[in-house]
Amino acid sequence: MKRLLFCTLAAECLARAQDPTVITIEYDNYEGFGMAPLYAIAYLWPECTIESFDGNPTAWADAVDSETSIAIGDMHRYALQYDGAFSHLTDWYNDPALGPMFYASWQMYASPDDILMQAMGITDASWINMPPIEHYLWQVFSPISVGITDWSYVNPGSYGIGGSRLTAGTAIPVTGWTSTPMPGQAALCIANDGRSIVSGYFPSLNPTQANLLWRNVLSYMWGSSGPGLTPMTWGSIKTLF
């Protein structure tokens, strides 16, 4: 058993040592915001192929396949509303040979999202009207937070929606909408696979550090910033969710 575990871990480390080859991303470029994840990908992995879909979540979902190294849905202006697409994305997320995935949508409170969000460890979501309330770092030692001093938020154009409050089941909250960790107030969370991210906070709408925050997020997801989170590493936050 120990030999098998060692081999499994060694294989995972070897896989993560290589750069991702294809990143399939939906992003919303609007009023000067939304490009940060693309800039971060180009900075970290200049040779990576980026399959990008600006404001077209359905085409993005259709393009996520077995060749996708990382799937990113960063939907702060448009939202995926096709049940069949969520079924496909959930199957992709649940396949241990694939992933990781970043998923955030302004419409996370709506029922089509439920199948994917539940698979990622979120049991409920509610929207936040703009102007957004303050946002807080809960996991102060998370590699996602390295160098981030500004967790504020902007409202490009006239969205009227400031993200989502999430109730974490088996997901692990890194940030939240209250200064003290509270159930139902989670924001950016590590999904229950330990690498994927499901978020009610949009890193792309950080007004000063969006590029750095996305580099941190991507580095964490791909495994270049240390081991993934597990329930045993939740610390004091674990008992609240």
C-alpha positions in Angstrom: 0.0 0.0 0.0 2.8 2.4 0.9 4.6 1.6 -2.4 1.4 2.3 -4.3 0.8 5.6 -2.5 4.4 6.7 -3.2 4.1 5.8 -6.9 0.8 7.7 -7.1 2.3 10.8 -5.5 5.4 10.6 -7.7 3.3 10.4 -10.8 1.2 13.4 -9.8 4.4 15.5 -9.0 5.8 14.5 -12.4 2.6 15.6 -14.2 2.5 18.9 -12.4 6.2 19.5 -13.2 5.3 20.0 -16.8 3.6 23.2 -18.0 0.0 23.0 -19.0 -0.4 22.6 -22.7 -4.0 23.9 -23.3 -6.0 26.3 -21.1 -9.6 26.7 -22.2 -11.0 29.9 -20.8 -14.2 32.0 -20.8 -13.5 35.6 -19.8 -15.5 38.8 -19.9 -13.5 41.8 -21.2 -15.5 44.9 -20.3 -14.7 48.4 -19.3 -11.0 47.6 -18.8 -11.5 44.5 -16.7 -11.4 40.8 -17.5 -8.1 40.3 -19.2 -6.1 39.5 -16.1 -6.3 35.7 -16.4 -5.0 35.8 -19.9 -2.1 38.0 -18.9 -1.3 35.7 -16.0 -1.3 32.6 -18.3 1.0 34.3 -20.8 3.3 35.3 -17.9 3.5 31.9 -16.3 3.4 29.6 -19.3 4.3 31.5 -22.6 4.2 28.3 -24.6 0.7 27.3 -23.4 -2.1 27.3 -26.0 -5.0 29.5 -24.8 -8.4 28.6 -26.2 -10.2 31.8 -25.3 -13.9 32.8 -25.4 -14.8 36.4 -24.7 -18.4 36.6 -23.4 -19.3 33.2 -24.9 -19.8 30.7 -22.1 -21.6 28.1 -24.2 -18.8 27.9 -26.7 -16.3 27.7 -23.8 -18.1 24.7 -22.2 -18.3 23.0 -25.6 -14.5 23.4 -26.0 -13.5 21.9 -22.7 -12.4 18.4 -23.5 -9.7 15.8 -22.7 -7.0 18.0 -24.2 -7.8 20.8 -21.7 -5.1 21.1 -19.0 -7.0 23.8 -17.0 -10.6 24.9 -17.6 -11.4 28.5 -16.5 -14.9 30.0 -16.4 -14.5 33.6 -15.3 -18.1 34.9 -16.0 -18.7 38.2 -14.3 -20.7 39.6 -17.2 -22.2 36.6 -19.0 -23.4 33.4 -17.5 -23.7 29.8 -18.7 -27.4 28.7 -18.5 -27.5 25.5 -20.5 -28.1 22.4 -18.3 -26.4 20.1 -20.8 -23.2 22.2 -20.6 -23.2 21.9 -16.8 -23.6 18.2 -17.0 -20.6 18.1 -19.3 -18.5 20.3 -17.1 -19.4 18.3 -14.0 -18.3 15.1 -15.7 -15.0 16.8 -16.7 -14.5 18.0 -13.2 -15.2 14.6 -11.6 -12.8 12.8 -13.9 -9.6 12.4 -11.8 -7.5 12.3 -15.0 -8.6 15.8 -15.9 -8.6 19.3 -14.4 -8.2 21.5 -12.5 -11.1 23.9 -13.0 -11.8 27.5 -12.0 -15.5 28.4 -11.9 -17.1 31.7 -11.1 -20.3 33.2 -12.4 -22.5 36.2 -11.6 -25.5 33.8 -11.7 -24.3 31.2 -9.2 -27.5 31.5 -7.3 -29.5 30.0 -10.3 -30.4 26.4 -10.5 -28.4 25.4 -13.7 -25.2 25.9 -11.7 -26.2 23.6 -8.9 -24.9 20.3 -10.3 -21.4 21.7 -10.9 -21.2 23.7 -7.7 -22.4 20.8 -5.6 -19.7 18.6 -7.2 -17.1 21.2 -6.3 -18.3 21.3 -2.6 -20.7 24.3 -2.5 -24.2 23.7 -1.1 -25.8 27.1 -1.6 -25.2 30.6 -3.1 -26.8 34.0 -2.9 -26.1 37.0 -4.9 -24.6 40.3 -3.7 -26.0 43.6 -5.1 -23.6 46.3 -6.0 -21.9 48.3 -4.6 -20.1 45.3 -3.2 -19.4 44.9 0.5 -15.9 44.4 1.8 -14.0 41.2 1.1 -11.7 39.5 3.5 -8.8 37.0 3.6 -9.7 34.0 5.9 -6.8 31.6 5.2 -3.9 33.9 5.9 -1.3 31.3 5.0 -2.8 30.3 1.7 -0.3 30.5 -1.3 -3.1 32.2 -3.2 -2.7 35.3 -0.9 1.0 35.7 -1.3 1.8 39.4 -2.1 -1.9 40.4 -2.1 -2.6 43.4 0.0 -5.7 44.7 -1.7 -8.8 42.5 -1.7 -11.1 45.2 -2.8 -13.5 45.1 -5.7 -14.8 47.2 -8.6 -18.1 47.4 -10.5 -17.2 47.9 -14.2 -20.1 49.5 -16.1 -23.4 48.9 -14.5 -23.5 45.2 -13.5 -25.5 45.7 -10.3 -24.2 42.3 -9.0 -21.2 42.0 -6.8 -20.5 38.3 -6.7 -22.0 35.6 -4.5 -22.0 34.5 -0.9 -21.3 30.8 -0.8 -22.1 28.1 1.7 -19.2 25.7 1.7 -19.9 22.0 2.2 -16.7 20.1 1.4 -15.1 23.1 -0.3 -12.4 25.0 1.7 -12.9 28.8 2.0 -9.9 31.0 1.4 -11.7 34.3 1.5 -15.1 35.5 2.5 -17.5 38.5 2.8 -17.3 38.9 6.6 -14.2 39.7 8.6 -14.7 36.6 10.7 -15.3 33.2 9.0 -19.0 32.5 9.0 -21.1 29.8 7.3 -22.8 31.2 4.2 -20.3 34.0 3.7 -17.5 32.2 1.8 -16.1 33.7 -1.4 -13.0 32.2 -3.1 -12.9 28.5 -2.2 -10.7 25.5 -2.9 -13.0 22.8 -4.4 -13.1 19.4 -2.8 -10.5 18.0 -5.2 -7.9 20.2 -3.5 -6.8 22.0 -6.6 -9.9 23.5 -8.4 -11.4 26.8 -7.4 -15.0 27.8 -7.1 -15.5 31.4 -6.3 -18.1 34.0 -5.5 -15.4 36.6 -5.8 -14.0 37.6 -9.2 -10.2 38.1 -9.0 -10.4 39.8 -12.4 -12.3 42.7 -10.8 -9.6 43.4 -8.2 -8.7 47.0 -9.2 -5.0 46.9 -8.3 -3.6 43.4 -8.1 -5.8 41.3 -10.5 -2.7 40.1 -12.5 -0.8 39.0 -9.5 -3.8 37.4 -7.9 -4.5 35.4 -11.0 -0.8 34.3 -11.1 -1.2 33.0 -7.6 -4.5 31.2 -8.4 -3.1 29.5 -11.5 0.1 28.5 -9.8 -1.8 27.0 -7.0 -4.2 25.2 -9.3 -1.4 23.7 -11.4 0.6 22.6 -8.3 3.6 24.9 -8.6 3.0 26.6 -5.2 3.1 23.6 -3.0 0.6 20.8 -2.0 -3.1 21.1 -2.5 -5.4 21.7 0.4 -7.2 18.8 2.1 -9.7 18.8 4.9 -6.8 18.0 7.3 -5.3 21.4 6.5 -8.3 23.6 7.1 -7.1 24.7 10.5 -9.6 26.5 12.7 -11.9 27.3 9.8 -12.6 23.6 9.3 -15.1 23.5 12.2 -17.3 26.3 10.8 -18.4 24.7 7.6 
